[in-house]
Amino acid sequence: MKLELRSPIDERAGISIPDEVSNLSTPFNGTIGSKEGDEYQVKNNIIDLLGKEPEFTSIAQSTNHWKITAAIYEDIWRKRSLSLLSGEEFPIEKEHELLIDWTAPKEDGWYLDLGCSTALYGRALKAAQKKANIVALDFSYQMLEEARLKAEADETDMTFIRADGRELPFFSKTFDGIVMGGTLNELTEELKVLYEAKRVLKEDGVFFMMHLIKSDAWYGRLLQESVAIGGINFWSVDESNKLFNQAGFDVEEQLVKGIVCFTKLRPA
């Protein structure tokens, strides 16, 4: 199967992606578009379906568009964050083991790293299954630039797309799997994004989710209430599962470590 995007202006129109876009060893610059006449820039292998900067609805979202945030996100914060947040030793390698075990990427399968930041999950999937097809999507061009650099350094080919998770540019039932690491807490319309994920996931597909839950400790709750002002949302496990069920998913497996929750979802 060859990936075809759904035009942002006409949901019936398709946009073909040249194979060269995913070959990160060679920079690709140009335009792609549908037969309806809409065109979108491809700069250094990143397909930009948004064009302009989106309107920010929270501080958390706006900081993702800072170059410094993208530069330090993975190496300074993300690789250490789960040990800090779970209260126990939880190296990134252990997280990747769970990701691969629950997602089980298959040869020629299509997988979406949704809200990818630096595509940490997408690169891990590709490392586990070289013949899987990975699409990394985020609305921050700065994050995608950093993700592209890291993927090229890892010699990991994938497709990078700048788009809005509330209006995914894919046709229904495109992906065998979707992965999301920590993005759920930063969304302002989380249910809309989950509905879209359900739409583009195949009926037998899997959705691997890592998100943060409400703290049981009073001091943890106090801290979470303070960061909520900046647009970070927290739910209890039960509240999270009700959200997933509302979007059309069943919870198949779940693992809670401190305030870190891993969830394996299937379309209901």
PLY file of the C-alpha trace (Angstrom):
ply
format ascii 1.0
element vertex 268
property float x
property float y
property float z
element edge 267
property int vertex1
property int vertex2
end_header
0.00 0.00 0.00
1.19 3.50 -0.85
0.23 6.30 1.53
-2.17 8.85 0.10
-3.11 11.95 2.06
-6.64 13.30 2.23
-6.84 16.86 0.96
-7.55 19.41 3.74
-9.98 21.25 1.42
-11.81 18.25 -0.06
-12.06 15.02 1.92
-12.68 13.04 -1.29
-9.49 14.25 -2.99
-6.22 12.41 -2.53
-2.67 13.70 -2.46
0.08 11.38 -3.64
3.41 11.52 -1.80
6.60 10.94 -3.82
8.73 8.12 -2.41
11.66 10.55 -2.18
9.94 12.47 0.62
10.53 9.59 3.05
14.14 9.07 1.98
15.88 11.24 4.55
19.37 10.70 3.18
18.46 13.11 0.37
16.77 16.47 1.14
13.48 16.87 -0.72
11.99 20.30 -1.39
9.01 21.15 -3.54
5.21 21.01 -3.52
2.53 18.35 -3.51
-1.18 18.74 -4.11
-4.49 17.23 -5.13
-6.39 17.42 -8.42
-8.53 20.12 -6.79
-5.61 22.52 -7.20
-4.56 22.85 -3.55
-0.80 22.76 -3.05
1.39 22.31 0.02
5.06 22.97 0.61
7.56 20.22 1.32
10.67 21.65 2.95
13.58 19.37 3.77
11.25 16.31 3.63
8.61 17.84 5.94
5.14 18.12 4.40
3.46 21.26 5.71
-0.32 21.10 5.46
-0.86 24.04 7.82
1.27 26.73 6.23
0.87 29.39 8.89
1.38 29.11 12.62
-1.76 27.88 14.42
-3.55 29.94 17.03
-2.33 28.86 20.46
-4.92 28.05 23.09
-2.50 27.33 25.93
1.00 28.09 27.17
1.89 24.40 26.88
1.04 24.38 23.20
2.93 27.59 22.43
6.16 26.39 24.06
6.21 23.42 21.66
6.88 25.94 18.90
10.07 27.24 20.52
13.27 26.01 18.91
14.92 25.63 22.33
12.07 23.35 23.50
12.52 21.09 20.50
16.30 21.02 20.94
16.27 19.91 24.60
12.99 17.97 24.76
14.24 14.45 24.10
17.76 14.34 25.53
17.31 16.63 28.53
13.73 15.80 29.55
12.01 12.92 27.77
14.65 10.23 28.34
14.61 10.92 32.09
11.02 11.97 32.66
9.39 8.60 33.37
11.83 7.78 36.17
11.04 11.14 37.76
7.28 10.91 37.25
6.84 7.24 38.16
8.98 7.40 41.30
11.03 4.39 40.23
13.79 3.57 37.78
12.09 3.55 34.38
14.64 4.02 31.58
13.58 4.86 28.04
14.63 1.36 26.95
11.98 -0.15 29.23
9.34 2.17 27.77
10.37 1.10 24.27
10.09 -2.57 25.22
6.49 -2.01 26.30
5.79 0.02 23.16
7.05 -2.74 20.88
5.42 -5.54 22.88
1.97 -3.96 22.81
2.16 -2.52 19.30
3.91 -5.50 17.63
4.84 -3.61 14.44
4.60 -5.83 11.39
6.30 -5.92 8.03
4.69 -3.50 5.54
2.36 -2.20 8.27
1.54 1.51 8.55
2.02 3.27 11.89
1.25 6.84 12.94
3.23 8.65 15.63
0.53 11.15 16.58
1.73 14.35 18.24
5.18 12.95 17.62
7.39 15.75 19.06
10.85 14.38 18.11
9.39 11.07 16.85
10.87 9.04 19.70
8.15 6.40 19.37
8.21 6.37 15.58
11.95 5.76 15.49
11.62 2.98 18.06
8.97 1.23 15.95
11.18 1.45 12.87
14.17 0.11 14.79
12.09 -2.90 15.85
10.63 -3.53 12.40
12.75 -2.16 9.56
10.05 -2.88 6.97
7.28 -1.01 8.79
6.10 2.32 7.36
6.17 5.20 9.85
4.36 8.53 9.62
5.25 11.17 12.22
2.75 14.01 12.64
2.88 17.14 14.78
1.63 20.72 14.54
5.01 22.16 15.59
7.41 22.71 12.70
10.26 23.12 15.20
9.59 19.68 16.69
9.39 18.13 13.23
12.70 19.71 12.22
14.36 18.20 15.29
12.64 14.85 14.63
13.91 14.87 11.06
17.50 15.50 12.23
17.33 12.66 14.76
15.77 10.25 12.26
18.43 11.06 9.67
21.16 10.53 12.30
19.60 7.15 13.13
19.34 6.34 9.40
15.60 5.93 9.93
13.39 6.77 6.96
9.86 7.96 7.68
7.29 10.49 6.51
6.98 13.79 8.40
3.74 15.76 8.25
2.78 19.04 9.87
-0.96 18.95 10.48
-3.67 19.35 13.12
-4.57 16.22 15.10
-8.19 17.37 15.20
-8.38 17.02 11.39
-6.04 14.20 10.42
-5.12 14.29 6.71
-5.67 10.57 6.14
-8.45 8.44 4.75
-10.37 6.14 7.08
-8.75 2.89 8.22
-5.26 3.80 6.96
-3.13 2.67 9.91
-2.34 -0.66 11.53
-1.24 1.16 14.66
-1.13 4.59 16.29
1.23 5.62 19.06
1.06 8.71 21.26
3.50 9.59 24.01
2.44 12.28 26.47
0.55 14.40 23.96
-2.91 13.67 25.36
-2.30 15.87 28.42
-1.56 18.92 26.25
-4.61 18.73 23.99
-7.41 21.26 24.31
-9.91 19.15 22.33
-8.71 15.70 23.30
-11.97 13.94 22.41
-11.88 15.32 18.86
-8.32 14.03 18.40
-9.31 10.61 19.76
-12.29 10.46 17.39
-9.95 11.18 14.48
-7.52 8.51 15.68
-10.38 6.01 15.75
-11.39 7.00 12.21
-7.96 6.45 10.64
-7.17 3.25 12.57
-8.00 -0.12 11.02
-10.65 -2.25 12.74
-7.99 -4.65 14.03
-5.49 -1.86 14.74
-3.86 -0.95 18.04
-3.47 2.43 19.76
-0.56 2.68 22.23
-0.96 5.58 24.64
1.26 7.03 27.35
-0.22 9.83 29.41
-0.10 11.28 32.91
-2.87 10.75 35.45
-4.01 12.58 38.58
-1.71 12.19 41.53
-2.97 10.44 44.67
-0.76 12.59 46.91
-1.97 16.02 48.04
1.30 17.70 47.08
1.14 16.07 43.67
-2.39 17.35 43.16
-1.25 20.82 44.18
1.51 20.78 41.58
-0.81 19.45 38.89
-3.37 22.15 39.62
-0.69 24.79 39.18
0.52 23.46 35.81
-3.08 23.10 34.66
-3.12 26.88 34.34
-0.64 26.46 31.48
-2.90 24.02 29.66
-1.80 20.61 30.99
-4.77 18.37 31.79
-4.87 15.35 34.07
-7.48 12.62 34.48
-7.76 9.67 36.83
-7.46 6.21 35.30
-11.25 5.82 35.39
-11.78 9.23 33.82
-9.21 8.43 31.12
-10.89 5.13 30.31
-14.30 6.79 30.06
-12.74 9.26 27.61
-11.33 6.40 25.54
-14.65 4.54 25.59
-16.50 7.68 24.52
-14.20 7.96 21.50
-14.95 4.37 20.50
-12.04 2.44 22.03
-11.84 -0.54 24.36
-9.03 -0.73 26.91
-7.18 -4.00 26.31
-4.21 -3.57 28.65
-3.05 -0.96 31.14
0.01 -0.33 33.27
0.26 2.41 35.91
3.57 3.58 37.36
3.12 6.54 39.72
1.36 9.19 37.67
2.42 7.55 34.39
-0.20 5.44 32.63
0.36 3.19 29.62
-2.75 2.02 27.80
-3.31 -0.37 24.90
-6.49 0.50 23.04
-8.48 -1.30 20.36
-11.40 0.00 18.28
-14.64 -1.07 19.98
0 1
1 2
2 3
3 4
4 5
5 6
6 7
7 8
8 9
9 10
10 11
11 12
12 13
13 14
14 15
15 16
16 17
17 18
18 19
19 20
20 21
21 22
22 23
23 24
24 25
25 26
26 27
27 28
28 29
29 30
30 31
31 32
32 33
33 34
34 35
35 36
36 37
37 38
38 39
39 40
40 41
41 42
42 43
43 44
44 45
45 46
46 47
47 48
48 49
49 50
50 51
51 52
52 53
53 54
54 55
55 56
56 57
57 58
58 59
59 60
60 61
61 62
62 63
63 64
64 65
65 66
66 67
67 68
68 69
69 70
70 71
71 72
72 73
73 74
74 75
75 76
76 77
77 78
78 79
79 80
80 81
81 82
82 83
83 84
84 85
85 86
86 87
87 88
88 89
89 90
90 91
91 92
92 93
93 94
94 95
95 96
96 97
97 98
98 99
99 100
100 101
101 102
102 103
103 104
104 105
105 106
106 107
107 108
108 109
109 110
110 111
111 112
112 113
113 114
114 115
115 116
116 117
117 118
118 119
119 120
120 121
121 122
122 123
123 124
124 125
125 126
126 127
127 128
128 129
129 130
130 131
131 132
132 133
133 134
134 135
135 136
136 137
137 138
138 139
139 140
140 141
141 142
142 143
143 144
144 145
145 146
146 147
147 148
148 149
149 150
150 151
151 152
152 153
153 154
154 155
155 156
156 157
157 158
158 159
159 160
160 161
161 162
162 163
163 164
164 165
165 166
166 167
167 168
168 169
169 170
170 171
171 172
172 173
173 174
174 175
175 176
176 177
177 178
178 179
179 180
180 181
181 182
182 183
183 184
184 185
185 186
186 187
187 188
188 189
189 190
190 191
191 192
192 193
193 194
194 195
195 196
196 197
197 198
198 199
199 200
200 201
201 202
202 203
203 204
204 205
205 206
206 207
207 208
208 209
209 210
210 211
211 212
212 213
213 214
214 215
215 216
216 217
217 218
218 219
219 220
220 221
221 222
222 223
223 224
224 225
225 226
226 227
227 228
228 229
229 230
230 231
231 232
232 233
233 234
234 235
235 236
236 237
237 238
238 239
239 240
240 241
241 242
242 243
243 244
244 245
245 246
246 247
247 248
248 249
249 250
250 251
251 252
252 253
253 254
254 255
255 256
256 257
257 258
258 259
259 260
260 261
261 262
262 263
263 264
264 265
265 266
266 267
